[in-house]
Amino acid sequence: MNKNWNKHDILLELSATMVGIDLVPLPLHDGSVLEIEQNYMIGKATSQYMVSDLNNALFPFLIQPWVSDEFNNKPDLLPEFRIAFEIHYNKE
């Protein structure tokens, strides 16, 4: 299944896994995933991972501890991301 990902979807997916050390499979070749990885919000869980479809590869990522702390300490953060995303999305 090919899904259009955006930063909001990624953050929601990651925030759902903040309890414990869950891996989140995210698309490897997605601009939003690359951007939040470059901003050190997430990191690859491994350097090698077997995939069946290289064009739509999903790779396991971990949320960085400081991001998890921000979500836990600021419960209004995700709704603010949602509002900001909707405002930006509606402009385009």
C-alpha positions in Angstrom: 0.0 0.0 0.0 1.5 3.3 -1.1 0.6 6.2 1.3 1.2 9.9 0.9 3.2 10.9 4.0 3.6 14.3 5.4 5.3 15.6 8.5 2.1 15.7 10.4 1.4 12.0 9.7 4.9 11.0 10.6 4.8 12.9 13.9 1.4 11.3 14.7 2.7 7.9 13.9 5.8 8.5 16.1 3.8 9.9 19.0 1.7 6.8 19.1 4.9 4.8 19.8 6.5 6.9 22.5 5.9 4.4 25.2 8.7 1.8 25.1 11.1 1.4 22.3 8.8 0.7 19.3 10.1 0.9 15.8 8.1 2.9 13.3 8.3 1.8 9.7 8.4 4.9 7.5 9.1 5.4 3.8 12.8 5.6 3.1 12.5 7.8 0.0 10.1 10.4 1.3 11.0 14.0 1.5 9.2 14.6 4.8 10.9 11.7 6.5 14.3 12.9 5.2 13.6 16.4 6.5 12.8 15.3 10.1 15.7 12.9 10.0 18.0 15.7 9.0 16.6 17.8 11.9 17.6 14.9 14.3 14.0 14.2 15.3 14.1 10.6 14.2 16.9 8.2 13.4 17.3 4.9 11.5 17.1 1.9 13.8 19.6 0.0 11.7 21.9 0.4 8.7 20.6 -2.5 6.8 17.0 -3.8 6.4 15.5 -6.2 3.9 12.6 -4.9 1.8 10.5 -6.5 -0.9 9.9 -3.3 -2.9 12.8 -0.9 -3.3 10.6 1.8 -4.8 8.3 1.9 -1.8 10.7 0.8 0.9 9.7 1.2 4.5 12.6 1.4 7.0 12.4 1.2 10.8 13.0 4.6 12.6 13.2 5.5 16.3 12.0 8.8 17.7 14.8 10.7 19.4 14.5 11.0 23.2 14.4 14.8 23.2 11.4 14.7 20.8 9.6 12.2 23.0 10.3 14.4 26.0 8.8 17.4 24.2 5.6 15.5 23.3 5.3 14.3 26.9 6.0 17.7 28.5 3.8 19.7 26.0 0.5 17.9 25.4 -0.7 20.7 23.2 2.2 20.3 20.8 0.5 17.7 18.4 -2.7 19.7 18.1 -0.6 22.8 17.3 1.2 20.8 14.5 -2.2 19.7 13.2 -3.5 23.3 13.0 -0.2 24.6 11.4 -0.3 21.7 8.9 -3.9 22.4 7.9 -3.3 26.1 7.5 -0.2 25.5 5.3 -2.0 22.7 3.4 -5.0 24.9 2.7 -2.8 27.7 1.3 -1.4 25.4 -1.4 
